[in-house]
Amino acid sequence: MTSFSPALLAELQAIVGADHVIHQGESLEQLSKDFYWYSPILKAQLDDKRADAVVRPGSLAELKAVVVACSRVRVPVVPRGGGTGNYGQCIPLYGGVVLDITRLDRILEITADGVIRAEPGVRLIRVETEVRKLGWEMRLLPSTFVKSTFAGFLCGGFGGIGSVTWGTIVTPGNVKSLTLLTCDENPRIVRLEEAECDLALHTYGTTGLVVEIEMRLAPRLNYDQLILSCPDWDKLIVWTDACARRPEWRKRLVTALEAPIPSFFKPMQKRFRPGEHVVFLLVDRDQCAEIIASAAAAGVDCVYHTPLADPLTPPFITDYTWNHATLWAMKVEPSFTNIQITFGPNFQEQSRLLQQRFPGEIIHHHEWMAARARKVGSSASHYAGEDIVVGAVPLIYYKSRERLQEISDYCREIGVVVDDPHTFVLEDGGRIPNLDRKRTLRAQVDPAGLLNPGKMRTAAVNPFAAA
């Protein structure tokens, strides 16, 4: 048990105001959870977990005071953004305080050379709207950008809209700096710059509380939203892969979805041809005619074409990509779950092997990403993804934990990298570079082990492990 007490509750209410401390009712349950139920394994493990209180500081001074109060009595502190993650990252394992950062939402600066500096809780749709007014756009956005917060994406996410050109949050050059607050009775500021930022990216807040972010932007483009359709999956994939690898075509999204996945997208049904596979693209408006003509020549038809409004307003075809596709599928068939994988250069053969080994259990959903970005042409707005890789979030008909493990093991056997979405433990989720340095940073910024305890299994200290 934690040492959360009526006295601590009263102290927290005095710091941030009673209206910004939630300690009972449906809101406490809701704010203690994320989309962990995507995974039947996590659902069983985390259904009964909740905070003793959710606290919403409105300034850095209030945040520091909350940290001091919790540190003094050794109460866990678990940071939360928009709560759109899928792995239980913001679910408290031992009660304590969930730290809701959504009131820390100021955009501090947008520089002339394309850097956004902001507080952690600003919603990404607002960031994208504001930077576009000044001729920029975010390099990366999750498909949940309407609800996601800046720090929530960087601490819990990985890639998304823009990844086909700019890679992921850990691709060098994307994140310029992160400013952290330590968790102890004398909280201090720690600043990470450039490559050092990796130590706090996708670490669920276990290596410090993010209080300020600097991220590089991309020159703004005007985009059109395209949906392309074909009854032949292999033919569609050949053209889509070639599209993703053409550096002269400026792209923000390349997603391929095998039938029957499109049939799960109920609001878009009139746009689809029954039984056909589809590709979702966000591409430079000036290049749409050329891209559509290229697809048509390959036997792939455009069935939907509409501009992406500026400022951003729906419809967003991105609402059906990345992890959003799984959400739509689960609304129709709750037994679906997914795995998250990255194919090798022979991705088409690996895809076929998976379907041959597990017929009827796997439905493909591919996302194209860049390992790094490079400039092409003379214009500052011309960038292209380099070393394109095919990631995937295939739907799985869930049978059992053992069967899911068998699928993951076979992926690894044929050279497919698996990032396990069915664990809340950092080390078990997939590729975790610099783990030793991350543990060292955690020990420095969180000596008592109060930050999101239990999420970093190899942390030096977890005072609640036996609780």
C-alpha positions as CSV (number, residue, x, y, z in Angstrom):
1,M,0.0,0.0,0.0
2,T,1.1,3.6,-0.6
3,S,1.1,6.2,2.1
4,F,-1.6,8.4,0.4
5,S,-3.5,10.0,3.2
6,P,-6.2,12.6,3.9
7,A,-3.4,15.0,4.9
8,L,-1.7,14.6,1.5
9,L,-5.0,15.1,-0.3
10,A,-5.6,18.3,1.6
11,E,-2.1,19.5,0.7
12,L,-2.5,18.8,-3.0
13,Q,-5.9,20.6,-3.0
14,A,-4.2,23.6,-1.4
15,I,-1.5,23.6,-4.1
16,V,-3.6,23.4,-7.2
17,G,-7.1,24.1,-6.0
18,A,-9.8,21.6,-5.1
19,D,-11.3,21.6,-8.6
20,H,-8.0,20.3,-10.0
21,V,-7.8,17.2,-7.6
22,I,-10.0,14.3,-8.5
23,H,-10.1,11.6,-5.9
24,Q,-13.3,9.7,-6.4
25,G,-16.0,8.8,-9.0
26,E,-16.0,7.9,-12.7
27,S,-13.5,10.6,-13.6
28,L,-10.9,9.0,-11.3
29,E,-11.4,5.7,-13.0
30,Q,-11.2,7.3,-16.5
31,L,-8.1,9.3,-15.8
32,S,-6.3,6.3,-14.3
33,K,-6.5,4.4,-17.6
34,D,-5.5,4.6,-21.2
35,F,-6.4,2.3,-24.2
36,Y,-4.7,-0.7,-22.5
37,W,-7.8,-2.8,-23.4
38,Y,-6.6,-3.1,-27.0
39,S,-4.6,-6.0,-25.4
40,P,-6.6,-8.8,-23.8
41,I,-3.4,-9.6,-21.8
42,L,-3.1,-6.0,-20.4
43,K,-6.8,-5.9,-19.8
44,A,-6.6,-8.8,-17.4
45,Q,-3.5,-7.3,-15.7
46,L,-4.6,-3.7,-15.4
47,D,-8.4,-3.6,-15.0
48,D,-8.3,-3.1,-11.3
49,K,-5.5,-0.5,-11.2
50,R,-6.3,3.1,-10.4
51,A,-4.9,6.2,-8.7
52,D,-5.7,7.5,-5.3
53,A,-6.0,10.9,-6.9
54,V,-5.5,12.7,-10.2
55,V,-3.8,16.1,-9.8
56,R,-3.8,18.8,-12.5
57,P,-1.1,21.4,-11.9
58,G,-1.4,24.7,-13.9
59,S,2.2,25.9,-13.6
60,L,5.7,24.7,-13.1
61,A,5.6,26.1,-9.6
62,E,2.5,24.0,-8.8
63,L,4.1,21.0,-10.4
64,K,7.2,21.3,-8.3
65,A,5.1,21.7,-5.1
66,V,3.1,18.5,-6.0
67,V,6.3,16.6,-6.6
68,V,7.7,17.8,-3.2
69,A,4.5,16.8,-1.4
70,C,4.5,13.3,-2.9
71,S,8.2,12.8,-2.5
72,R,8.1,13.7,1.2
73,V,5.7,10.8,2.0
74,R,6.9,8.5,-0.7
75,V,3.8,8.4,-2.9
76,P,4.1,7.3,-6.6
77,V,3.8,9.9,-9.3
78,V,2.6,8.7,-12.7
79,P,2.5,11.3,-15.5
80,R,-0.5,11.4,-18.0
81,G,-1.1,13.3,-21.2
82,G,-4.1,12.7,-23.3
83,G,-4.4,9.0,-22.3
84,T,-4.5,7.7,-25.9
85,G,-1.6,5.2,-25.4
86,N,-2.3,1.5,-25.8
87,Y,0.2,-0.2,-23.4
88,G,-0.9,0.9,-19.9
89,Q,2.0,3.4,-19.7
90,C,0.0,5.9,-17.6
91,I,-1.9,3.4,-15.5
92,P,-0.6,3.5,-11.9
93,L,0.4,0.0,-10.7
94,Y,0.5,1.0,-7.0
95,G,-2.0,3.8,-6.7
96,G,-0.7,7.2,-5.7
97,V,-1.0,10.3,-7.9
98,V,-1.7,10.4,-11.6
99,L,-0.2,13.7,-12.7
100,D,-2.4,15.1,-15.5
101,I,-0.3,17.6,-17.4
102,T,-3.0,19.0,-19.7
103,R,-3.1,22.4,-18.0
104,L,0.6,22.9,-18.8
105,D,-0.3,23.8,-22.3
106,R,1.5,27.0,-23.4
107,I,3.2,27.3,-26.8
108,L,6.3,29.3,-25.7
109,E,8.0,30.0,-29.1
110,I,8.0,29.2,-32.7
111,T,11.3,30.3,-34.2
112,A,12.0,31.7,-37.6
113,D,14.2,28.7,-38.4
114,G,11.5,26.2,-37.6
115,V,11.6,25.0,-34.0
116,I,8.6,24.8,-31.7
117,R,9.2,25.2,-27.9
118,A,6.2,24.3,-25.8
119,E,5.0,23.0,-22.5
120,P,4.2,19.3,-22.2
121,G,0.4,19.3,-22.1
122,V,-0.4,21.3,-25.2
123,R,-2.6,19.3,-27.6
124,L,-0.9,18.5,-30.8
125,I,-3.8,19.7,-33.0
126,R,-3.2,23.1,-31.5
127,V,0.5,22.9,-32.2
128,E,-0.1,21.9,-35.8
129,T,-2.6,24.7,-36.3
130,E,-0.3,27.4,-34.9
131,V,2.9,26.3,-36.7
132,R,1.1,26.1,-40.0
133,K,0.1,29.8,-39.6
134,L,3.8,30.6,-39.8
135,G,4.7,28.4,-42.7
136,W,5.6,25.2,-40.8
137,E,4.2,21.8,-39.9
138,M,4.9,19.2,-37.4
139,R,7.4,16.5,-38.6
140,L,5.5,13.8,-36.8
141,L,1.9,13.5,-35.4
142,P,0.2,10.4,-34.0
143,S,-3.1,9.4,-35.5
144,T,-4.7,10.6,-32.2
145,F,-3.3,14.1,-32.6
146,V,-6.7,15.7,-31.8
147,K,-6.4,14.5,-28.2
148,S,-2.8,13.7,-27.8
149,T,-0.5,16.0,-25.8
150,F,3.1,16.9,-26.9
151,A,4.9,15.1,-24.0
152,G,2.4,12.2,-24.1
153,F,3.4,11.5,-27.7
154,L,7.1,11.8,-27.1
155,C,7.1,9.7,-23.9
156,G,4.6,7.1,-24.9
157,G,4.5,7.1,-28.7
158,F,6.8,6.2,-31.5
159,G,5.8,7.3,-35.1
160,G,2.8,8.2,-37.1
161,I,1.8,10.8,-39.6
162,G,5.0,12.1,-41.2
163,S,7.1,9.0,-40.5
164,V,7.4,8.1,-44.2
165,T,9.5,11.2,-44.5
166,W,10.9,12.0,-41.0
167,G,11.2,8.6,-39.3
168,T,10.1,8.4,-35.7
169,I,10.5,10.4,-32.5
170,V,13.9,8.8,-31.9
171,T,15.2,9.6,-35.4
172,P,18.2,12.0,-34.9
173,G,17.4,15.6,-35.5
174,N,13.6,15.5,-34.8
175,V,13.7,16.4,-31.1
176,K,16.0,19.2,-30.3
177,S,15.8,19.3,-26.5
178,L,13.8,18.1,-23.5
179,T,13.7,19.8,-20.2
180,L,13.0,17.4,-17.2
181,L,12.0,17.9,-13.6
182,T,13.4,15.5,-11.1
183,C,11.2,13.7,-8.6
184,D,12.5,14.3,-5.1
185,E,12.1,16.7,-2.2
186,N,14.3,19.3,-3.9
187,P,13.3,19.1,-7.5
188,R,15.7,20.4,-10.0
189,I,15.8,21.0,-13.8
190,V,17.7,18.7,-16.1
191,R,18.1,19.5,-19.8
192,L,18.8,17.0,-22.5
193,E,19.8,18.1,-26.0
194,E,19.9,16.4,-29.4
195,A,20.9,12.7,-29.2
196,E,20.6,12.8,-25.4
197,C,16.9,13.3,-25.7
198,D,16.6,9.6,-26.5
199,L,17.0,8.9,-22.8
200,A,13.6,10.3,-22.1
201,L,11.8,9.4,-25.3
202,H,9.3,6.5,-25.1
203,T,10.2,5.8,-21.5
204,Y,6.7,6.5,-20.0
205,G,8.0,9.2,-17.7
206,T,10.3,6.9,-15.8
207,T,13.4,9.0,-16.6
208,G,12.0,12.4,-15.5
209,L,9.0,14.6,-15.8
210,V,9.0,16.5,-19.1
211,V,8.3,20.2,-18.5
212,E,9.4,21.7,-21.8
213,I,10.0,20.4,-25.4
214,E,11.9,21.8,-28.4
215,M,11.1,20.0,-31.6
216,R,12.2,20.8,-35.2
217,L,9.5,21.5,-37.7
218,A,9.1,20.9,-41.4
219,P,8.2,23.4,-44.1
220,R,4.4,23.5,-44.6
221,L,2.9,21.8,-47.5
222,N,-0.7,21.7,-48.8
223,Y,-1.9,18.1,-48.7
224,D,-4.6,16.1,-50.4
225,Q,-6.0,13.0,-49.0
226,L,-6.2,10.0,-51.3
227,I,-7.7,6.5,-51.0
228,L,-6.6,4.0,-53.7
229,S,-8.2,0.7,-54.2
230,C,-7.4,-2.6,-55.8
231,P,-8.7,-6.2,-55.6
232,D,-5.2,-7.6,-55.9
233,W,-3.2,-7.2,-52.7
234,D,0.2,-8.0,-54.3
235,K,-0.4,-5.6,-57.1
236,L,-1.4,-2.9,-54.6
237,I,1.6,-3.4,-52.4
238,V,4.1,-3.4,-55.3
239,W,2.8,0.1,-56.4
240,T,2.6,1.4,-52.9
241,D,6.1,0.4,-52.0
242,A,7.4,2.1,-55.1
243,C,5.4,5.2,-54.2
244,A,6.8,5.3,-50.7
245,R,10.4,5.0,-52.1
246,R,10.1,7.8,-54.7
247,P,12.0,10.7,-53.2
248,E,10.5,13.3,-55.6
249,W,7.0,12.6,-54.3
250,R,6.4,14.5,-51.1
251,K,4.4,12.4,-48.7
252,R,3.1,12.5,-45.1
253,L,1.4,9.1,-44.9
254,V,1.5,5.8,-46.8
255,T,-0.7,3.2,-45.3
256,A,-1.9,-0.1,-46.8
257,L,-4.9,-2.0,-45.4
258,E,-5.9,-5.5,-46.4
259,A,-9.5,-6.4,-46.8
260,P,-11.7,-6.8,-44.8
261,I,-10.2,-4.0,-42.7
262,P,-11.8,-1.2,-44.8
263,S,-15.2,-2.7,-44.1
264,F,-14.7,-1.8,-40.4
265,F,-14.5,1.9,-41.1
266,K,-18.2,2.6,-41.0
267,P,-18.1,6.4,-41.6
268,M,-16.2,5.7,-44.9
269,Q,-18.2,2.8,-46.3
270,K,-19.5,4.6,-49.3
271,R,-16.0,5.4,-50.4
272,F,-14.9,1.7,-50.6
273,R,-15.4,-1.1,-53.1
274,P,-16.6,-4.2,-51.4
275,G,-13.8,-6.7,-50.8
276,E,-11.0,-4.6,-52.1
277,H,-7.8,-3.6,-50.4
278,V,-6.9,0.1,-50.0
279,V,-4.0,2.5,-49.6
280,F,-4.4,5.8,-47.7
281,L,-2.0,8.6,-48.8
282,L,-1.4,12.2,-47.7
283,V,0.6,13.8,-50.5
284,D,1.6,17.2,-51.8
285,R,-1.4,18.7,-53.6
286,D,0.7,19.7,-56.5
287,Q,1.7,16.1,-57.2
288,C,-1.7,14.4,-56.9
289,A,-2.4,14.2,-60.6
290,E,0.9,12.5,-61.3
291,I,0.5,10.1,-58.4
292,I,-3.1,9.1,-59.3
293,A,-2.0,8.6,-62.9
294,S,0.9,6.4,-61.9
295,A,-1.4,4.3,-59.7
296,A,-4.0,4.0,-62.5
297,A,-1.3,2.8,-64.9
298,A,-0.5,0.0,-62.4
299,G,-4.2,-1.0,-62.1
300,V,-4.8,0.8,-58.8
301,D,-7.8,3.2,-58.8
302,C,-8.3,6.4,-56.8
303,V,-11.7,6.1,-55.0
304,Y,-11.4,9.2,-52.7
305,H,-9.7,12.5,-53.2
306,T,-10.2,15.5,-51.0
307,P,-8.0,18.3,-49.7
308,L,-6.8,18.3,-46.2
309,A,-8.3,21.5,-44.8
310,D,-6.1,24.3,-43.5
311,P,-6.7,25.1,-40.6
312,L,-7.3,21.5,-39.8
313,T,-10.9,20.3,-39.8
314,P,-12.3,16.8,-40.4
315,P,-12.5,14.6,-42.3
316,F,-9.1,13.1,-41.6
317,I,-8.3,9.8,-43.3
318,T,-5.5,9.5,-40.7
319,D,-8.3,8.6,-38.2
320,Y,-8.2,5.1,-39.9
321,T,-4.4,4.6,-39.8
322,W,-1.7,3.5,-37.4
323,N,-3.3,2.2,-34.1
324,H,-6.7,3.8,-35.0
325,A,-7.3,1.0,-37.5
326,T,-7.3,-1.5,-34.7
327,L,-9.8,0.6,-32.7
328,W,-12.3,0.6,-35.6
329,A,-11.9,-3.2,-36.1
330,M,-12.5,-3.8,-32.4
331,K,-15.8,-1.9,-32.6
332,V,-17.0,-4.6,-35.0
333,E,-15.2,-7.6,-33.7
334,P,-14.0,-7.3,-30.0
335,S,-11.8,-10.5,-30.3
336,F,-9.3,-8.5,-32.5
337,T,-6.0,-7.4,-31.1
338,N,-2.8,-6.5,-32.9
339,I,1.0,-6.9,-32.9
340,Q,3.5,-4.2,-33.9
341,I,6.3,-5.3,-36.2
342,T,8.9,-4.1,-38.6
343,F,9.6,-6.1,-41.7
344,G,12.9,-6.6,-43.4
345,P,13.8,-5.8,-47.0
346,N,12.0,-8.9,-48.2
347,F,8.7,-7.7,-46.5
348,Q,6.4,-9.2,-49.2
349,E,7.8,-12.7,-48.7
350,Q,7.7,-12.3,-44.9
351,S,4.0,-11.2,-45.2
352,R,3.2,-14.3,-47.2
353,L,5.0,-16.5,-44.8
354,L,3.0,-15.1,-41.9
355,Q,-0.3,-15.7,-43.7
356,Q,0.7,-19.2,-44.7
357,R,1.8,-20.1,-41.2
358,F,-1.4,-18.6,-39.6
359,P,-4.1,-18.7,-42.2
360,G,-7.2,-16.7,-41.3
361,E,-5.6,-15.3,-38.1
362,I,-3.7,-12.3,-39.5
363,I,-4.9,-9.4,-41.6
364,H,-2.2,-7.1,-42.9
365,H,-1.9,-3.4,-42.1
366,H,1.4,-1.8,-43.4
367,E,2.9,1.6,-42.6
368,W,5.9,2.9,-44.5
369,M,8.6,4.8,-42.4
370,A,11.9,6.3,-43.1
371,A,15.0,5.5,-41.1
372,R,16.2,9.1,-41.6
373,A,15.4,12.1,-43.8
374,R,17.4,13.8,-46.5
375,K,16.9,17.0,-48.5
376,V,16.3,16.7,-52.2
377,G,16.2,19.4,-54.8
378,S,16.8,23.1,-54.4
379,S,13.7,23.9,-52.4
380,A,13.8,23.9,-48.6
381,S,10.4,22.2,-48.7
382,H,11.7,19.1,-50.6
383,Y,12.6,16.3,-48.2
384,A,12.4,12.6,-48.7
385,G,12.6,9.5,-46.5
386,E,15.8,7.5,-46.8
387,D,16.2,3.8,-46.0
388,I,12.5,3.2,-46.2
389,V,11.2,0.4,-44.0
390,V,7.8,-1.2,-43.8
391,G,6.3,-1.3,-40.3
392,A,3.0,-3.0,-39.6
393,V,0.2,-3.2,-37.1
394,P,-1.6,-6.4,-38.4
395,L,-4.9,-7.4,-36.9
396,I,-4.8,-10.7,-35.0
397,Y,-7.8,-12.8,-34.2
398,Y,-7.0,-13.4,-30.5
399,K,-7.2,-17.1,-29.4
400,S,-4.9,-17.3,-26.4
401,R,-1.8,-15.7,-24.9
402,E,0.1,-18.8,-26.0
403,R,-1.0,-18.5,-29.6
404,L,-0.1,-14.8,-29.6
405,Q,3.4,-15.7,-28.3
406,E,3.6,-18.3,-31.1
407,I,2.9,-15.7,-33.7
408,S,5.5,-13.3,-32.2
409,D,8.1,-16.1,-32.0
410,Y,7.5,-17.0,-35.7
411,C,7.9,-13.3,-36.7
412,R,11.3,-13.3,-35.0
413,E,12.2,-16.6,-36.6
414,I,11.7,-15.2,-40.2
415,G,13.5,-11.9,-39.4
416,V,10.6,-9.7,-38.5
417,V,11.2,-7.4,-35.5
418,V,8.5,-7.4,-32.9
419,D,7.7,-4.5,-30.6
420,D,5.3,-6.2,-28.1
421,P,2.2,-4.1,-27.4
422,H,1.0,-6.6,-24.8
423,T,3.3,-5.5,-22.0
424,F,3.5,-2.4,-19.9
425,V,7.2,-3.1,-19.0
426,L,9.6,-0.9,-20.9
427,E,12.3,-3.5,-21.4
428,D,9.9,-6.1,-22.7
429,G,8.2,-3.9,-25.3
430,G,10.8,-4.1,-28.0
431,R,14.0,-2.3,-29.0
432,I,15.2,-0.1,-26.1
433,P,18.5,1.5,-27.0
434,N,20.8,2.9,-24.3
435,L,19.0,1.0,-21.5
436,D,22.0,1.3,-19.2
437,R,22.1,5.1,-19.6
438,K,18.3,5.3,-19.1
439,R,18.6,3.4,-15.8
440,T,21.4,5.7,-14.8
441,L,19.3,8.8,-15.6
442,R,16.4,7.4,-13.7
443,A,18.5,6.9,-10.6
444,Q,19.6,10.5,-10.8
445,V,16.2,12.1,-11.4
446,D,14.2,9.7,-9.2
447,P,16.3,8.4,-6.4
448,A,13.4,7.0,-4.4
449,G,11.8,5.2,-7.3
450,L,8.5,7.2,-7.3
451,L,8.2,7.9,-11.0
452,N,5.8,5.4,-12.6
453,P,7.1,2.5,-10.6
454,G,7.0,-1.0,-12.0
455,K,7.2,0.2,-15.7
456,M,11.0,-0.1,-15.8
457,R,11.7,-3.6,-14.6
458,T,15.4,-3.2,-14.2
459,A,15.3,0.1,-12.3
460,A,17.6,0.1,-9.3
461,V,14.8,1.0,-6.9
462,N,11.1,0.0,-6.7
463,P,9.9,0.5,-3.1
464,F,6.4,-0.8,-4.0
465,A,7.4,-4.1,-5.6
466,A,6.3,-6.2,-2.6
467,A,3.2,-4.2,-2.0
